[in-house]
Amino acid sequence: MTVLGFFILLLVAAVCGSIGASIAGYSPGGCLTSIVLGLAGALIGTWMSRELGVADFLTIQRIPILWSIVGSALFVAIIGFLSGRRRKK
């Protein structure tokens, strides 16, 4: 993986994590947190798509975009629920 490919990977993960946090209605942090949420969402989303037997489509740098957003939203919702914090306004 090249340096440019790595930065694209981080950018895609940040965008997916931010969208997932917006869908869940809870934002646990800033840009670095969004990157971690996007990468965790990609792992969770990929696992979910394999278990459900649904194909991965719309991928960038081997990250399934749609499933990363779904996985990030689910992950953020669980974090928000476990931490007991209220939804952002």
C-alpha positions as a printed NumPy array, in Angstrom:
array([[  0.   ,   0.   ,   0.   ],
       [  1.349,   3.398,  -0.947],
       [  1.335,   6.483,   1.248],
       [ -1.429,   7.995,  -0.869],
       [ -3.463,   4.789,  -0.573],
       [ -3.07 ,   4.865,   3.206],
       [ -4.325,   8.465,   3.396],
       [ -7.271,   7.597,   1.164],
       [ -8.041,   4.686,   3.498],
       [ -7.999,   7.024,   6.512],
       [-10.164,   9.588,   4.72 ],
       [-12.754,   6.99 ,   3.712],
       [-12.781,   5.583,   7.263],
       [-13.24 ,   9.086,   8.739],
       [-16.159,   9.868,   6.435],
       [-17.849,   6.514,   7.116],
       [-17.339,   6.93 ,  10.87 ],
       [-18.751,  10.457,  10.818],
       [-21.815,   9.401,   8.847],
       [-22.334,   6.435,  11.17 ],
       [-22.097,   8.685,  14.235],
       [-24.6  ,  11.102,  12.679],
       [-27.039,   8.286,  11.982],
       [-26.708,   6.961,  15.532],
       [-27.176,  10.477,  16.921],
       [-24.164,  10.338,  19.218],
       [-20.666,  11.685,  18.672],
       [-18.024,  10.31 ,  21.043],
       [-15.149,  12.429,  19.711],
       [-13.359,  14.165,  16.866],
       [-11.589,  13.219,  13.663],
       [ -9.381,  10.456,  15.061],
       [-12.39 ,   8.903,  16.742],
       [-14.263,   9.003,  13.423],
       [-11.372,   7.172,  11.75 ],
       [-11.418,   4.472,  14.433],
       [-15.214,   4.231,  14.18 ],
       [-14.974,   3.893,  10.397],
       [-12.391,   1.122,  10.617],
       [-14.324,  -0.68 ,  13.376],
       [-17.501,  -0.184,  11.357],
       [-15.825,  -1.738,   8.328],
       [-14.944,  -4.813,  10.374],
       [-18.408,  -5.079,  11.92 ],
       [-20.175,  -4.328,   8.637],
       [-18.114,  -6.839,   6.688],
       [-18.827,  -9.496,   9.286],
       [-22.559,  -8.65 ,   9.187],
       [-22.678,  -8.839,   5.394],
       [-20.993, -12.246,   5.407],
       [-23.352, -13.581,   8.085],
       [-26.407, -12.263,   6.245],
       [-25.113, -13.467,   2.874],
       [-25.291, -10.002,   1.308],
       [-22.627,  -8.942,  -1.166],
       [-20.214,  -6.094,  -0.53 ],
       [-20.613,  -3.378,  -3.117],
       [-19.414,   0.198,  -3.437],
       [-15.913,  -0.39 ,  -2.106],
       [-13.036,   2.083,  -1.932],
       [ -9.565,   0.834,  -0.975],
       [-11.128,  -2.533,  -0.056],
       [-13.506,  -0.85 ,   2.458],
       [-17.182,  -1.628,   1.844],
       [-18.686,   1.854,   2.169],
       [-22.329,   0.973,   2.855],
       [-21.492,  -1.751,   5.363],
       [-18.906,   0.486,   7.054],
       [-21.562,   3.129,   7.63 ],
       [-24.035,   0.546,   8.967],
       [-21.376,  -1.024,  11.189],
       [-20.235,   2.383,  12.469],
       [-23.791,   3.439,  13.292],
       [-24.362,   0.183,  15.156],
       [-21.039,   0.476,  17.   ],
       [-21.692,   4.113,  18.005],
       [-25.227,   3.276,  19.127],
       [-23.871,   0.512,  21.364],
       [-21.182,   2.829,  22.779],
       [-23.792,   5.522,  23.455],
       [-26.09 ,   3.021,  25.123],
       [-23.355,   1.549,  27.325],
       [-21.975,   4.928,  28.352],
       [-25.449,   6.204,  29.256],
       [-24.93 ,   9.524,  27.523],
       [-27.748,  11.412,  25.899],
       [-28.12 ,  11.997,  22.193],
       [-26.429,  15.047,  20.689],
       [-28.644,  17.925,  19.648]])
